[in-house]
Amino acid sequence: MSSFKQIITVLSCVFIFFGAIQMLAPKSKMEKPLKYILALTLLVVIISTVFGIKNMDIDIKTPTLNSDYLNAGRTYQTSAEYLIGAALKDNSVEFSKVSAKVDILEDESIVISEVIVYTSHNADTVSGIIKRHFNVLEVCVVNE
């Protein structure tokens, strides 16, 4: 008998709540869709109450902040390496590889903290070109 009483209590509360929503809702184009939404919600409440569906586990996986930052970091790193390589080519510096370390700060600003260039050119020339075009903290040139 207690489950019957629980069903009646739940349905009474739902009917009172839905009645209040309908009375407060403006009389406009939204009236009909609101009635449909309330009717569907009422149907779900009745079915879940009658059949005893208490908890529905819905597992929605959202990307974590860390994976977003890692993916963004890789994108920024690739972009930085491409741009640094383009600047070196514009200045007729041949290289075999450019590697950049990119950091994302707390305020979401991007900083190129380190660049490694594999080239046979003069280290001072390469470092000067990179520092002139980019705000890089450290440039390392590996002679080949």
N, C-alpha and C positions, 0 to 999 in steps of 0.2 A: 504494500500500500504506500510505502514511502517513495518509491520510484514514480508512482502515479501522481503523488502530491508534488514531486519535484518537476515533472513534466508540465503540470498545470501552472506552477509558479513561474517557470521559465517562459512559457508561452504568454502568460499574463503580462509579465515584464516586457517582453518583446512587443506585444500589441500596444501597450501603453507608450513605449518608446517610439514606435513607428507612427502612432497617432500624433504624438507631439511633433515629430519631424514634419509630417504632412501639414499640420496646422501652421508651423513656422515657415514652411517653404513658400516662396512667392508664387502667385498664380500667373504663370507665363508658359513659355515653350518648354520649360524644364519640368513642369508638373507631370506630364505623361512618362518621360524617362525615369523620373524619380519614383513613380509608382511601380514601374517595372523592376527597378533595382531593389526597392523595398520588398516586393513580392518574391523575387529570387532569393533575397537574404532570408526572408521568412521561411521559404521552402527549405533552405539549407539548415536553418535552425531546427525546424520541425523534424527533418530526417535525422539529423545528428542527435537530437534529443531522444527520439523514439527508438532508434536503432543502437543507441549507446556509443556512438562514435565520439570519443572524448578528445583524443589527441591525434592530429594528423601531422606526421613528420614530413616536412617539405625541406629538402636539402638543396639549397641554392648556393652554388659555389661562386663566390665573387673573387676577383683578383685581389691579392693583398697589395698593400702599399709597397712592400719590398719588391715584389715582382714587377710592379709598374715602374719603380725607379730603376731596376736593373735593365729592363727593356729600353727605357728612355736613355739610360746611361750608355748602352751599346749603340743606340742610334746617334747620340751626340758624339761618341767616340769615333764612329765611322765617318760622320760628317766632318769632324775636326781633322781627321787624317786626310780626307779628300781635299779639304780646303788648304791645308798646309802643303800638301803635295802640289796642288795647283799653283800656289804662290812660289814654290821652289822652281817649278817648270817655267813659270813666267820670267824668272830671273836666271834661266839657263843652268840650273843646278840639276845634274842627273843624280838619281838615287835609286836604290833597289827596294827600300822599304821605309815607311814612316809609321811610327807607333806613337799614339797620344794617350795620355792618362787624363780622363775628364772626371771632374767631381761636381756633384750637385749639392749646393749648400742648403741650409735650412730655409732660407728665403726663396728657394727654388731657382737661384741664379746658377749659371753654368760657368765653371772655371776650368781652363786647360792648365793643369798643374805641371805636367811634364811632357816633353816631346823627345823621342829618340829617332834620329835619322841615320840610316845606313847609306853612306856615300863616300866617294873618294875626294870630294872637294874639301877646301879649307874649313875647319871647324868654326873659326871666327866669322867667316862669310855666311855660312849657313845659319849660325846662331843669330847674326845680325838681321838677316832677311826675316827669319821667323819672329824675332822680337819686335821688328818694325811693323809687321802686319798683325800680330796677335799679342795679346797680353798673357804671355807664358812665363811661369815662374822659373822653370829650369829647362834648358835645352842641352841634350847630350848628343854628340855626333860620334858615330862609330865609323872609323875609317876602314874601308874595304880594300 
